Amino acid sequence: MMAVSTRTGRAGNDPADYRRSRVGPVRVTALEAADVWARDAIADAGTLHRWAAGRPDARSFTGRGRVHSVDAPRPGPDGRARWAVRHYQRGGAVAAHLADRYLRVGRSRPEREIRAAAVARSKGVATPAVMAGAVYPAGIYYRCDLVTEVVPGARTLADTAHATDGTRDWLEAMAAAGRLAFALAEAGVLHVDLNAHNILFEEGDPSRAWVIDLDRARVGGRPDSDAAERMLARLTRSVVKVGTPTGESLGDREILAALRGRA
């Protein structure tokens, strides 16, 4: 158990509702409503992810690393019943060498995701509220966790390609995903890896798309139609790989038409 918990206040670049603190060497950035909880959880378990793993109500699932869904310890901005606690894990070729480690250069992954999510939400883009992020120093590297509210009954855009409700809901979800790309661009948020696995839909509602994994997003640009087109192009390539509800192979042109709501 970590015994040290020192408040450090708010950094100038953080969103207004977030506060920074330290628990021993661990750096914490948390929404005001979750600040005390985050510090206590780290003091008790060492990391937020380990705290969640030990909860009796935890439900675990895998994506890039293991995510634990737990009952919400505090009310969040959207009043969700559960929170998702994710340990950041690298993807691609670098994962074989660095796994869950990141160089201690610039803003950390949780800090970047907190800022991007706050900007996106302030502009009306649907993305889960970030409750807290924690950075665990390890020499020249760090490891980190992120806690967000859970979109209830969420399934990904990729999931809709294999759903039993078929093509109609898939087309509606595709059009919603396309609108999401334009909404992100209008908000000045460029999601550099927008794909069929980080766009979510609430259970039974394919008309509104939610975006996650904003830790690499570029924030602060002016509304930019070119940014929207880059995100649509990346998303198109991802959907082509995932496939369609009918199993037929569609090319970039057909997929892009569906994303634009013109299928």
GUGU-881957 format. One record per residue (C-alpha): residue number from 0; z, x, y. Coordinates in nm, 2 decimals, decimal comma. Example, Ala and Ser with C-alpha at 12.3 -4.5 7.8 and 13.67 -1.06 7.14 Angstrom:
2
<atom><seq>0</seq><pz>0,78</pz><px>1,23</px><py>-0,45</py></atom>
<atom><seq>1</seq><pz>0,71</pz><px>1,37</px><py>-0,11</py></atom>
//
This chain:
263
<atom><seq>0</seq><pz>0,00</pz><px>0,00</px><py>0,00</py></atom>
<atom><seq>1</seq><pz>-0,09</pz><px>0,13</px><py>0,35</py></atom>
<atom><seq>2</seq><pz>0,20</pz><px>0,11</px><py>0,58</py></atom>
<atom><seq>3</seq><pz>0,03</pz><px>0,20</px><py>0,91</py></atom>
<atom><seq>4</seq><pz>-0,13</pz><px>-0,07</px><py>1,12</py></atom>
<atom><seq>5</seq><pz>-0,22</pz><px>0,02</px><py>1,48</py></atom>
<atom><seq>6</seq><pz>-0,40</pz><px>-0,21</px><py>1,72</py></atom>
<atom><seq>7</seq><pz>-0,67</pz><px>-0,05</px><py>1,93</py></atom>
<atom><seq>8</seq><pz>-0,81</pz><px>-0,35</px><py>2,12</py></atom>
<atom><seq>9</seq><pz>-1,17</pz><px>-0,44</px><py>2,18</py></atom>
<atom><seq>10</seq><pz>-1,46</pz><px>-0,19</px><py>2,22</py></atom>
<atom><seq>11</seq><pz>-1,70</pz><px>-0,25</px><py>2,50</py></atom>
<atom><seq>12</seq><pz>-2,00</pz><px>-0,32</px><py>2,28</py></atom>
<atom><seq>13</seq><pz>-1,83</pz><px>-0,57</px><py>2,05</py></atom>
<atom><seq>14</seq><pz>-1,88</pz><px>-0,94</px><py>2,08</py></atom>
<atom><seq>15</seq><pz>-1,61</pz><px>-1,11</px><py>2,29</py></atom>
<atom><seq>16</seq><pz>-1,43</pz><px>-1,28</px><py>2,01</py></atom>
<atom><seq>17</seq><pz>-1,38</pz><px>-0,96</px><py>1,80</py></atom>
<atom><seq>18</seq><pz>-1,10</pz><px>-0,71</px><py>1,80</py></atom>
<atom><seq>19</seq><pz>-1,08</pz><px>-0,36</px><py>1,65</py></atom>
<atom><seq>20</seq><pz>-0,78</pz><px>-0,21</px><py>1,48</py></atom>
<atom><seq>21</seq><pz>-0,68</pz><px>0,06</px><py>1,23</py></atom>
<atom><seq>22</seq><pz>-0,49</pz><px>0,04</px><py>0,91</py></atom>
<atom><seq>23</seq><pz>-0,42</pz><px>0,41</px><py>0,83</py></atom>
<atom><seq>24</seq><pz>-0,77</pz><px>0,57</px><py>0,83</py></atom>
<atom><seq>25</seq><pz>-0,95</pz><px>0,24</px><py>0,79</py></atom>
<atom><seq>26</seq><pz>-1,14</pz><px>0,10</px><py>1,09</py></atom>
<atom><seq>27</seq><pz>-1,14</pz><px>-0,28</px><py>1,11</py></atom>
<atom><seq>28</seq><pz>-1,34</pz><px>-0,51</px><py>1,33</py></atom>
<atom><seq>29</seq><pz>-1,24</pz><px>-0,87</px><py>1,29</py></atom>
<atom><seq>30</seq><pz>-1,28</pz><px>-1,21</px><py>1,46</py></atom>
<atom><seq>31</seq><pz>-0,96</pz><px>-1,29</px><py>1,64</py></atom>
<atom><seq>32</seq><pz>-0,88</pz><px>-1,57</px><py>1,39</py></atom>
<atom><seq>33</seq><pz>-0,91</pz><px>-1,32</px><py>1,10</py></atom>
<atom><seq>34</seq><pz>-0,76</pz><px>-1,01</px><py>1,26</py></atom>
<atom><seq>35</seq><pz>-0,41</pz><px>-1,03</px><py>1,12</py></atom>
<atom><seq>36</seq><pz>-0,53</pz><px>-1,14</px><py>0,78</py></atom>
<atom><seq>37</seq><pz>-0,78</pz><px>-0,85</px><py>0,76</py></atom>
<atom><seq>38</seq><pz>-0,52</pz><px>-0,59</px><py>0,84</py></atom>
<atom><seq>39</seq><pz>-0,27</pz><px>-0,73</px><py>0,60</py></atom>
<atom><seq>40</seq><pz>-0,53</pz><px>-0,76</px><py>0,32</py></atom>
<atom><seq>41</seq><pz>-0,62</pz><px>-0,39</px><py>0,36</py></atom>
<atom><seq>42</seq><pz>-0,25</pz><px>-0,28</px><py>0,39</py></atom>
<atom><seq>43</seq><pz>-0,18</pz><px>-0,47</px><py>0,06</py></atom>
<atom><seq>44</seq><pz>-0,49</pz><px>-0,38</px><py>-0,15</py></atom>
<atom><seq>45</seq><pz>-0,66</pz><px>-0,08</px><py>0,02</py></atom>
<atom><seq>46</seq><pz>-0,99</pz><px>-0,25</px><py>0,08</py></atom>
<atom><seq>47</seq><pz>-1,11</pz><px>-0,61</px><py>0,16</py></atom>
<atom><seq>48</seq><pz>-1,33</pz><px>-0,61</px><py>-0,15</py></atom>
<atom><seq>49</seq><pz>-1,04</pz><px>-0,51</px><py>-0,38</py></atom>
<atom><seq>50</seq><pz>-0,82</pz><px>-0,77</px><py>-0,22</py></atom>
<atom><seq>51</seq><pz>-1,09</pz><px>-1,04</px><py>-0,29</py></atom>
<atom><seq>52</seq><pz>-1,14</pz><px>-0,91</px><py>-0,65</py></atom>
<atom><seq>53</seq><pz>-0,77</pz><px>-0,97</px><py>-0,72</py></atom>
<atom><seq>54</seq><pz>-0,76</pz><px>-1,33</px><py>-0,60</py></atom>
<atom><seq>55</seq><pz>-0,71</pz><px>-1,60</px><py>-0,87</py></atom>
<atom><seq>56</seq><pz>-0,97</pz><px>-1,82</px><py>-0,69</py></atom>
<atom><seq>57</seq><pz>-1,24</pz><px>-1,54</px><py>-0,68</py></atom>
<atom><seq>58</seq><pz>-1,59</pz><px>-1,62</px><py>-0,81</py></atom>
<atom><seq>59</seq><pz>-1,80</pz><px>-1,31</px><py>-0,84</py></atom>
<atom><seq>60</seq><pz>-2,18</pz><px>-1,27</px><py>-0,83</py></atom>
<atom><seq>61</seq><pz>-2,42</pz><px>-0,98</px><py>-0,81</py></atom>
<atom><seq>62</seq><pz>-2,70</pz><px>-0,89</px><py>-0,58</py></atom>
<atom><seq>63</seq><pz>-2,70</pz><px>-0,55</px><py>-0,43</py></atom>
<atom><seq>64</seq><pz>-2,35</pz><px>-0,48</px><py>-0,56</py></atom>
<atom><seq>65</seq><pz>-2,08</pz><px>-0,73</px><py>-0,64</py></atom>
<atom><seq>66</seq><pz>-1,98</pz><px>-1,01</px><py>-0,40</py></atom>
<atom><seq>67</seq><pz>-1,66</pz><px>-1,21</px><py>-0,43</py></atom>
<atom><seq>68</seq><pz>-1,64</pz><px>-1,56</px><py>-0,30</py></atom>
<atom><seq>69</seq><pz>-1,28</pz><px>-1,67</px><py>-0,23</py></atom>
<atom><seq>70</seq><pz>-1,10</pz><px>-1,96</px><py>-0,07</py></atom>
<atom><seq>71</seq><pz>-1,09</pz><px>-1,91</px><py>0,31</py></atom>
<atom><seq>72</seq><pz>-0,75</pz><px>-1,78</px><py>0,41</py></atom>
<atom><seq>73</seq><pz>-0,81</pz><px>-1,90</px><py>0,77</py></atom>
<atom><seq>74</seq><pz>-1,03</pz><px>-2,15</px><py>0,95</py></atom>
<atom><seq>75</seq><pz>-1,36</pz><px>-1,99</px><py>1,05</py></atom>
<atom><seq>76</seq><pz>-1,60</pz><px>-2,09</px><py>1,33</py></atom>
<atom><seq>77</seq><pz>-1,80</pz><px>-2,32</px><py>1,09</py></atom>
<atom><seq>78</seq><pz>-1,50</pz><px>-2,44</px><py>0,90</py></atom>
<atom><seq>79</seq><pz>-1,64</pz><px>-2,33</px><py>0,56</py></atom>
<atom><seq>80</seq><pz>-1,41</pz><px>-2,37</px><py>0,26</py></atom>
<atom><seq>81</seq><pz>-1,49</pz><px>-2,02</px><py>0,12</py></atom>
<atom><seq>82</seq><pz>-1,56</pz><px>-1,67</px><py>0,24</py></atom>
<atom><seq>83</seq><pz>-1,79</pz><px>-1,41</px><py>0,08</py></atom>
<atom><seq>84</seq><pz>-1,66</pz><px>-1,05</px><py>0,06</py></atom>
<atom><seq>85</seq><pz>-1,93</pz><px>-0,79</px><py>0,01</py></atom>
<atom><seq>86</seq><pz>-1,91</pz><px>-0,42</px><py>-0,05</py></atom>
<atom><seq>87</seq><pz>-2,22</pz><px>-0,26</px><py>0,11</py></atom>
<atom><seq>88</seq><pz>-2,44</pz><px>-0,09</px><py>-0,15</py></atom>
<atom><seq>89</seq><pz>-2,76</pz><px>0,10</px><py>-0,08</py></atom>
<atom><seq>90</seq><pz>-3,09</pz><px>0,00</px><py>-0,22</py></atom>
<atom><seq>91</seq><pz>-3,42</pz><px>0,18</px><py>-0,29</py></atom>
<atom><seq>92</seq><pz>-3,46</pz><px>0,54</px><py>-0,40</py></atom>
<atom><seq>93</seq><pz>-3,16</pz><px>0,67</px><py>-0,20</py></atom>
<atom><seq>94</seq><pz>-2,92</pz><px>0,45</px><py>-0,40</py></atom>
<atom><seq>95</seq><pz>-2,94</pz><px>0,69</px><py>-0,69</py></atom>
<atom><seq>96</seq><pz>-2,79</pz><px>0,96</px><py>-0,47</py></atom>
<atom><seq>97</seq><pz>-2,57</pz><px>0,79</px><py>-0,22</py></atom>
<atom><seq>98</seq><pz>-2,48</pz><px>0,46</px><py>-0,40</py></atom>
<atom><seq>99</seq><pz>-2,23</pz><px>0,30</px><py>-0,15</py></atom>
<atom><seq>100</seq><pz>-2,20</pz><px>0,59</px><py>0,10</py></atom>
<atom><seq>101</seq><pz>-2,33</pz><px>0,61</px><py>0,45</py></atom>
<atom><seq>102</seq><pz>-2,34</pz><px>0,90</px><py>0,70</py></atom>
<atom><seq>103</seq><pz>-2,08</pz><px>0,87</px><py>0,97</py></atom>
<atom><seq>104</seq><pz>-2,34</pz><px>0,87</px><py>1,25</py></atom>
<atom><seq>105</seq><pz>-2,37</pz><px>0,61</px><py>1,52</py></atom>
<atom><seq>106</seq><pz>-2,25</pz><px>0,25</px><py>1,47</py></atom>
<atom><seq>107</seq><pz>-2,14</pz><px>0,15</px><py>1,12</py></atom>
<atom><seq>108</seq><pz>-2,32</pz><px>-0,11</px><py>0,91</py></atom>
<atom><seq>109</seq><pz>-2,04</pz><px>-0,37</px><py>0,96</py></atom>
<atom><seq>110</seq><pz>-2,04</pz><px>-0,31</px><py>1,34</py></atom>
<atom><seq>111</seq><pz>-2,42</pz><px>-0,35</px><py>1,35</py></atom>
<atom><seq>112</seq><pz>-2,41</pz><px>-0,67</px><py>1,14</py></atom>
<atom><seq>113</seq><pz>-2,13</pz><px>-0,82</px><py>1,35</py></atom>
<atom><seq>114</seq><pz>-2,32</pz><px>-0,76</px><py>1,67</py></atom>
<atom><seq>115</seq><pz>-2,66</pz><px>-0,89</px><py>1,53</py></atom>
<atom><seq>116</seq><pz>-2,50</pz><px>-1,20</px><py>1,38</py></atom>
<atom><seq>117</seq><pz>-2,31</pz><px>-1,28</px><py>1,70</py></atom>
<atom><seq>118</seq><pz>-2,63</pz><px>-1,25</px><py>1,91</py></atom>
<atom><seq>119</seq><pz>-2,83</pz><px>-1,45</px><py>1,66</py></atom>
<atom><seq>120</seq><pz>-2,57</pz><px>-1,73</px><py>1,65</py></atom>
<atom><seq>121</seq><pz>-2,55</pz><px>-1,74</px><py>2,03</py></atom>
<atom><seq>122</seq><pz>-2,92</pz><px>-1,82</px><py>2,04</py></atom>
<atom><seq>123</seq><pz>-2,90</pz><px>-2,09</px><py>1,78</py></atom>
<atom><seq>124</seq><pz>-3,02</pz><px>-1,89</px><py>1,48</py></atom>
<atom><seq>125</seq><pz>-2,85</pz><px>-2,00</px><py>1,16</py></atom>
<atom><seq>126</seq><pz>-2,65</pz><px>-1,71</px><py>1,01</py></atom>
<atom><seq>127</seq><pz>-2,31</pz><px>-1,72</px><py>0,85</py></atom>
<atom><seq>128</seq><pz>-2,02</pz><px>-1,63</px><py>1,08</py></atom>
<atom><seq>129</seq><pz>-1,88</pz><px>-1,28</px><py>1,02</py></atom>
<atom><seq>130</seq><pz>-1,51</pz><px>-1,29</px><py>0,98</py></atom>
<atom><seq>131</seq><pz>-1,44</pz><px>-0,91</px><py>0,95</py></atom>
<atom><seq>132</seq><pz>-1,58</pz><px>-0,58</px><py>0,86</py></atom>
<atom><seq>133</seq><pz>-1,40</pz><px>-0,26</px><py>0,74</py></atom>
<atom><seq>134</seq><pz>-1,51</pz><px>0,10</px><py>0,73</py></atom>
<atom><seq>135</seq><pz>-1,34</pz><px>0,35</px><py>0,49</py></atom>
<atom><seq>136</seq><pz>-1,40</pz><px>0,71</px><py>0,59</py></atom>
<atom><seq>137</seq><pz>-1,48</pz><px>0,96</px><py>0,31</py></atom>
<atom><seq>138</seq><pz>-1,55</pz><px>1,30</px><py>0,46</py></atom>
<atom><seq>139</seq><pz>-1,89</pz><px>1,30</px><py>0,63</py></atom>
<atom><seq>140</seq><pz>-1,96</pz><px>0,96</px><py>0,48</py></atom>
<atom><seq>141</seq><pz>-1,80</pz><px>0,62</px><py>0,49</py></atom>
<atom><seq>142</seq><pz>-1,79</pz><px>0,31</px><py>0,26</py></atom>
<atom><seq>143</seq><pz>-1,76</pz><px>-0,04</px><py>0,40</py></atom>
<atom><seq>144</seq><pz>-1,71</pz><px>-0,41</px><py>0,34</py></atom>
<atom><seq>145</seq><pz>-1,81</pz><px>-0,73</px><py>0,52</py></atom>
<atom><seq>146</seq><pz>-1,66</pz><px>-1,08</px><py>0,51</py></atom>
<atom><seq>147</seq><pz>-1,86</pz><px>-1,38</px><py>0,61</py></atom>
<atom><seq>148</seq><pz>-1,82</pz><px>-1,76</px><py>0,57</py></atom>
<atom><seq>149</seq><pz>-2,01</pz><px>-1,90</px><py>0,28</py></atom>
<atom><seq>150</seq><pz>-2,31</pz><px>-2,13</px><py>0,31</py></atom>
<atom><seq>151</seq><pz>-2,21</pz><px>-2,41</px><py>0,07</py></atom>
<atom><seq>152</seq><pz>-2,42</pz><px>-2,44</px><py>-0,24</py></atom>
<atom><seq>153</seq><pz>-2,66</pz><px>-2,18</px><py>-0,11</py></atom>
<atom><seq>154</seq><pz>-2,98</pz><px>-2,09</px><py>-0,29</py></atom>
<atom><seq>155</seq><pz>-3,23</pz><px>-1,83</px><py>-0,17</py></atom>
<atom><seq>156</seq><pz>-3,60</pz><px>-1,88</px><py>-0,07</py></atom>
<atom><seq>157</seq><pz>-3,68</pz><px>-1,69</px><py>-0,40</py></atom>
<atom><seq>158</seq><pz>-3,47</pz><px>-1,95</px><py>-0,59</py></atom>
<atom><seq>159</seq><pz>-3,69</pz><px>-2,23</px><py>-0,46</py></atom>
<atom><seq>160</seq><pz>-3,99</pz><px>-2,08</px><py>-0,64</py></atom>
<atom><seq>161</seq><pz>-3,82</pz><px>-2,16</px><py>-0,97</py></atom>
<atom><seq>162</seq><pz>-3,64</pz><px>-2,49</px><py>-0,88</py></atom>
<atom><seq>163</seq><pz>-3,70</pz><px>-2,81</px><py>-1,08</py></atom>
<atom><seq>164</seq><pz>-3,77</pz><px>-3,01</px><py>-0,76</py></atom>
<atom><seq>165</seq><pz>-4,11</pz><px>-2,83</px><py>-0,74</py></atom>
<atom><seq>166</seq><pz>-4,37</pz><px>-2,77</px><py>-0,48</py></atom>
<atom><seq>167</seq><pz>-4,27</pz><px>-3,02</px><py>-0,21</py></atom>
<atom><seq>168</seq><pz>-3,93</pz><px>-2,86</px><py>-0,14</py></atom>
<atom><seq>169</seq><pz>-4,08</pz><px>-2,52</px><py>-0,17</py></atom>
<atom><seq>170</seq><pz>-4,33</pz><px>-2,59</px><py>0,10</py></atom>
<atom><seq>171</seq><pz>-4,06</pz><px>-2,74</px><py>0,32</py></atom>
<atom><seq>172</seq><pz>-3,84</pz><px>-2,43</px><py>0,26</py></atom>
<atom><seq>173</seq><pz>-4,14</pz><px>-2,20</px><py>0,34</py></atom>
<atom><seq>174</seq><pz>-4,20</pz><px>-2,37</px><py>0,67</py></atom>
<atom><seq>175</seq><pz>-3,83</pz><px>-2,35</px><py>0,76</py></atom>
<atom><seq>176</seq><pz>-3,84</pz><px>-1,97</px><py>0,67</py></atom>
<atom><seq>177</seq><pz>-4,13</pz><px>-1,93</px><py>0,90</py></atom>
<atom><seq>178</seq><pz>-3,95</pz><px>-2,11</px><py>1,18</py></atom>
<atom><seq>179</seq><pz>-3,65</pz><px>-1,88</px><py>1,12</py></atom>
<atom><seq>180</seq><pz>-3,87</pz><px>-1,57</px><py>1,18</py></atom>
<atom><seq>181</seq><pz>-3,98</pz><px>-1,70</px><py>1,51</py></atom>
<atom><seq>182</seq><pz>-3,63</pz><px>-1,80</px><py>1,61</py></atom>
<atom><seq>183</seq><pz>-3,50</pz><px>-1,45</px><py>1,53</py></atom>
<atom><seq>184</seq><pz>-3,78</pz><px>-1,30</px><py>1,75</py></atom>
<atom><seq>185</seq><pz>-3,70</pz><px>-1,54</px><py>2,03</py></atom>
<atom><seq>186</seq><pz>-3,34</pz><px>-1,43</px><py>2,01</py></atom>
<atom><seq>187</seq><pz>-3,44</pz><px>-1,07</px><py>2,04</py></atom>
<atom><seq>188</seq><pz>-3,33</pz><px>-0,99</px><py>1,68</py></atom>
<atom><seq>189</seq><pz>-3,58</pz><px>-0,80</px><py>1,46</py></atom>
<atom><seq>190</seq><pz>-3,48</pz><px>-0,83</px><py>1,09</py></atom>
<atom><seq>191</seq><pz>-3,66</pz><px>-0,52</px><py>0,94</py></atom>
<atom><seq>192</seq><pz>-3,62</pz><px>-0,64</px><py>0,59</py></atom>
<atom><seq>193</seq><pz>-3,66</pz><px>-1,02</px><py>0,60</py></atom>
<atom><seq>194</seq><pz>-3,74</pz><px>-1,13</px><py>0,25</py></atom>
<atom><seq>195</seq><pz>-3,72</pz><px>-1,41</px><py>0,00</py></atom>
<atom><seq>196</seq><pz>-3,37</pz><px>-1,30</px><py>-0,12</py></atom>
<atom><seq>197</seq><pz>-3,19</pz><px>-1,30</px><py>0,22</py></atom>
<atom><seq>198</seq><pz>-3,30</pz><px>-1,64</px><py>0,34</py></atom>
<atom><seq>199</seq><pz>-3,07</pz><px>-1,91</px><py>0,23</py></atom>
<atom><seq>200</seq><pz>-3,06</pz><px>-2,29</px><py>0,22</py></atom>
<atom><seq>201</seq><pz>-2,77</pz><px>-2,53</px><py>0,19</py></atom>
<atom><seq>202</seq><pz>-2,76</pz><px>-2,74</px><py>-0,12</py></atom>
<atom><seq>203</seq><pz>-3,01</pz><px>-3,02</px><py>-0,09</py></atom>
<atom><seq>204</seq><pz>-3,14</pz><px>-2,92</px><py>0,25</py></atom>
<atom><seq>205</seq><pz>-3,46</pz><px>-2,71</px><py>0,24</py></atom>
<atom><seq>206</seq><pz>-3,54</pz><px>-2,80</px><py>0,60</py></atom>
<atom><seq>207</seq><pz>-3,30</pz><px>-2,54</px><py>0,76</py></atom>
<atom><seq>208</seq><pz>-3,31</pz><px>-2,17</px><py>0,68</py></atom>
<atom><seq>209</seq><pz>-3,01</pz><px>-1,93</px><py>0,71</py></atom>
<atom><seq>210</seq><pz>-3,05</pz><px>-1,56</px><py>0,73</py></atom>
<atom><seq>211</seq><pz>-2,82</pz><px>-1,29</px><py>0,60</py></atom>
<atom><seq>212</seq><pz>-2,82</pz><px>-0,90</px><py>0,57</py></atom>
<atom><seq>213</seq><pz>-2,85</pz><px>-0,83</px><py>0,94</py></atom>
<atom><seq>214</seq><pz>-2,69</pz><px>-0,48</px><py>0,92</py></atom>
<atom><seq>215</seq><pz>-3,02</pz><px>-0,31</px><py>0,98</py></atom>
<atom><seq>216</seq><pz>-3,14</pz><px>-0,56</px><py>1,25</py></atom>
<atom><seq>217</seq><pz>-3,26</pz><px>-0,43</px><py>1,58</py></atom>
<atom><seq>218</seq><pz>-3,10</pz><px>-0,63</px><py>1,86</py></atom>
<atom><seq>219</seq><pz>-3,15</pz><px>-0,66</px><py>2,23</py></atom>
<atom><seq>220</seq><pz>-3,52</pz><px>-0,68</px><py>2,27</py></atom>
<atom><seq>221</seq><pz>-3,70</pz><px>-0,94</px><py>2,47</py></atom>
<atom><seq>222</seq><pz>-3,86</pz><px>-1,24</px><py>2,29</py></atom>
<atom><seq>223</seq><pz>-4,15</pz><px>-1,08</px><py>2,11</py></atom>
<atom><seq>224</seq><pz>-4,43</pz><px>-1,26</px><py>1,92</py></atom>
<atom><seq>225</seq><pz>-4,52</pz><px>-0,93</px><py>1,76</py></atom>
<atom><seq>226</seq><pz>-4,17</pz><px>-0,90</px><py>1,61</py></atom>
<atom><seq>227</seq><pz>-4,22</pz><px>-1,25</px><py>1,46</py></atom>
<atom><seq>228</seq><pz>-4,55</pz><px>-1,14</px><py>1,31</py></atom>
<atom><seq>229</seq><pz>-4,39</pz><px>-0,83</px><py>1,16</py></atom>
<atom><seq>230</seq><pz>-4,12</pz><px>-1,03</px><py>1,00</py></atom>
<atom><seq>231</seq><pz>-4,37</pz><px>-1,28</px><py>0,87</py></atom>
<atom><seq>232</seq><pz>-4,58</pz><px>-1,00</px><py>0,72</py></atom>
<atom><seq>233</seq><pz>-4,27</pz><px>-0,85</px><py>0,54</py></atom>
<atom><seq>234</seq><pz>-4,16</pz><px>-1,20</px><py>0,42</py></atom>
<atom><seq>235</seq><pz>-4,52</pz><px>-1,27</px><py>0,30</py></atom>
<atom><seq>236</seq><pz>-4,52</pz><px>-0,96</px><py>0,08</py></atom>
<atom><seq>237</seq><pz>-4,18</pz><px>-1,06</px><py>-0,07</py></atom>
<atom><seq>238</seq><pz>-4,29</pz><px>-1,41</px><py>-0,15</py></atom>
<atom><seq>239</seq><pz>-4,61</pz><px>-1,29</px><py>-0,32</py></atom>
<atom><seq>240</seq><pz>-4,39</pz><px>-1,09</px><py>-0,55</py></atom>
<atom><seq>241</seq><pz>-4,15</pz><px>-1,38</px><py>-0,62</py></atom>
<atom><seq>242</seq><pz>-4,42</pz><px>-1,63</px><py>-0,70</py></atom>
<atom><seq>243</seq><pz>-4,46</pz><px>-2,00</px><py>-0,65</py></atom>
<atom><seq>244</seq><pz>-4,32</pz><px>-2,32</px><py>-0,83</py></atom>
<atom><seq>245</seq><pz>-4,65</pz><px>-2,38</px><py>-1,00</py></atom>
<atom><seq>246</seq><pz>-4,68</pz><px>-2,02</px><py>-1,13</py></atom>
<atom><seq>247</seq><pz>-5,02</pz><px>-1,97</px><py>-0,97</py></atom>
<atom><seq>248</seq><pz>-5,09</pz><px>-1,64</px><py>-0,79</py></atom>
<atom><seq>249</seq><pz>-5,13</pz><px>-1,69</px><py>-0,42</py></atom>
<atom><seq>250</seq><pz>-5,25</pz><px>-1,43</px><py>-0,18</py></atom>
<atom><seq>251</seq><pz>-5,12</pz><px>-1,32</px><py>0,16</py></atom>
<atom><seq>252</seq><pz>-5,33</pz><px>-1,57</px><py>0,34</py></atom>
<atom><seq>253</seq><pz>-5,21</pz><px>-1,87</px><py>0,15</py></atom>
<atom><seq>254</seq><pz>-4,84</pz><px>-1,76</px><py>0,17</py></atom>
<atom><seq>255</seq><pz>-4,87</pz><px>-1,70</px><py>0,54</py></atom>
<atom><seq>256</seq><pz>-5,02</pz><px>-2,05</px><py>0,59</py></atom>
<atom><seq>257</seq><pz>-4,72</pz><px>-2,20</px><py>0,40</py></atom>
<atom><seq>258</seq><pz>-4,48</pz><px>-2,00</px><py>0,63</py></atom>
<atom><seq>259</seq><pz>-4,66</pz><px>-2,14</px><py>0,93</py></atom>
<atom><seq>260</seq><pz>-4,63</pz><px>-2,49</px><py>0,79</py></atom>
<atom><seq>261</seq><pz>-5,00</pz><px>-2,52</px><py>0,75</py></atom>
<atom><seq>262</seq><pz>-5,03</pz><px>-2,53</px><py>0,37</py></atom>
//
